[in-house]
Amino acid sequence: MPIVPDLNIKEAEQLAKSQYVKDYNYITGTFGISDGLKLVGASEGEGAGAGRAGMAGVRGGSGSGTEIDMNSTFMIEGVRKTLLQESFKNGKSKIIDGKPITEKMEDQNVTLMEKRLAEQNKLKVGDKVKIQSGDKKKTLEVEIIGIYETDEQGLGQNPPPIMDPANKLYMPYSTLKKLEADEGNMSSIQVVYFLNDPLDIDAFKKEAKQSDIDFKYFKLDAHDSLYKQMIGPIENISSTSQMIIYIVSIAGAIILGLIIMLSIKARRKEMGILLSIGEKKWKLMAQFVVEVVCIAILAFGVSLTTGAKVSQFIGDSLLSNEIATAGEEEENSQNSSVVMVSGPGGTLQNETEDPIDNIDVSVTGEDLGKMGGIGLAIAILAALLPALSILRLNPKQILLKDE
């Protein structure tokens, strides 16, 4: 069997300096054995590192032969920042006392403990507890720097202590390595990169492929399907609204041109008389343009008061239809704007999120400038083209056509 290399932290941190990366986190996990702690859900007379009954026949690791006692063994998760960990980001877990783990706590013997485990053992922030490695060959004394509360549920109605989220501890990932049972039982590590924009994913993956990380052994995956699920209806509305803008602009220009053309043709006699007494053609054209522009400005002013409300109503209607359509399709969803590098056997967390179901339509100064410019251009062209078709004739021809 080929030897799988460990993920080089220095290489991972070099990749974290990319212009596309906003922040990053390390995630790894191992088993710990309580040394003086009574675990939540432990059988009576057991826990506190004493029991060996129940499900004590389960073995872990890579053939290390280490027995796992479900009543005294619990999970420890190593992180760079707890607030970047999925459970804390989605609000299922939160710090209620003390402070979270940060990147400044590297190698420090500190931990976060869940509220129920702390209350059961009458522990508080500042107290110290001892934890044994999975093979009981190492003991680490850590200080509780924070108490957190979680809404996460274990598997089943009465999960064993090892599966109960109330018994999970968090430590700096570098501190966790001190509790690794042995080199043959190293846990995999995941590096999670949070990008500035989901649109940077492809560029970041291309940059990562040029790094020294050996992707024959490590998996690089974009965890962006949740973002796509949430933003999908908005993107569909965007394409629909762009199509509507094009259709309305073209149709509006044609209709406006026809209306002005009929109006100008009705004034052919007036134009013929003015030209026959020496009026300049360009002055007549300027008069038509000024008239149309004045009406366009008035219409634009009215649209400022009604446009946002009408757009909000239409946008909400389109979004509701898109959400209803998306709800009929079965989609797998994951985290947004995240790229993960995971070690051999590393898994990515799956998650669902509802699509964005409301939008706020607002008009900025830049939008007003664009709309005003387009409207003004349409109005001027609509006035000039029909006027040119008549004013290219001499006064006599114009008057004769009006007969």
Stockholm file with secondary structure:
# STOCKHOLM 1.0

chainA/1-403         MPIVPDLNIKEAEQLAKSQYVKDYNYITGTFGISDGLKLVGASEGEGAGAGRAGMAGVRGGSGSGTEIDMNSTFMIEGVRKTLLQESFKNGKSKIIDGKPITEKMEDQNVTLMEKRLAEQNKLKVGDKVKIQSGDKKKTLEVEIIGIYETDEQGLGQNPPPIMDPANKLYMPYSTLKKLEADEGNMSSIQVVYFLNDPLDIDAFKKEAKQSDIDFKYFKLDAHDSLYKQMIGPIENISSTSQMIIYIVSIAGAIILGLIIMLSIKARRKEMGILLSIGEKKWKLMAQFVVEVVCIAILAFGVSLTTGAKVSQFIGDSLLSNEIATAGEEEENSQNSSVVMVSGPGGTLQNETEDPIDNIDVSVTGEDLGKMGGIGLAIAILAALLPALSILRLNPKQILLKDE
#=GR chainA/1-403 SS CCCCCCCCHHHHHHHHTSTTEEEEEEEEEEEEEEESCCCTTCCTTCCTTCCCCSSTTEEETTTCCEEECTTTEEEEEEESCGGGSHHHHTTSEEEEEECCCCGGGTTCCEEEEEHHHHHHTTCCTTCEEEEEETTSSCEEEEEEEEEEEECCCCSSSSCCGGGCGGGCEEEEHHHHGGGCCCGGGCCCEEEEEEESCGGGHHHHHHHHHTSSCCTTTSEEEECCHHHHHHHHHHHHHHHHHHHHHHHHHHHHHHHHHHHHHHHHHTTHHHHHHHHHTTCCHHHHHHHHHHHHHHHHHHHHHHHHHHHHHHHHHHHHHHHHHHHHHHHTSCCCCCCSSEEEEECTTCCCCCCCCCCCCCCCCCCCHHHHHHHHHHHHHHHHHHHHHHHHHHHTSCHHHHHHHHC
#=GC SS_cons         CCCCCCCCHHHHHHHHTSTTEEEEEEEEEEEEEEESCCCTTCCTTCCTTCCCCSSTTEEETTTCCEEECTTTEEEEEEESCGGGSHHHHTTSEEEEEECCCCGGGTTCCEEEEEHHHHHHTTCCTTCEEEEEETTSSCEEEEEEEEEEEECCCCSSSSCCGGGCGGGCEEEEHHHHGGGCCCGGGCCCEEEEEEESCGGGHHHHHHHHHTSSCCTTTSEEEECCHHHHHHHHHHHHHHHHHHHHHHHHHHHHHHHHHHHHHHHHHTTHHHHHHHHHTTCCHHHHHHHHHHHHHHHHHHHHHHHHHHHHHHHHHHHHHHHHHHHHHHHTSCCCCCCSSEEEEECTTCCCCCCCCCCCCCCCCCCCHHHHHHHHHHHHHHHHHHHHHHHHHHHTSCHHHHHHHHC
//
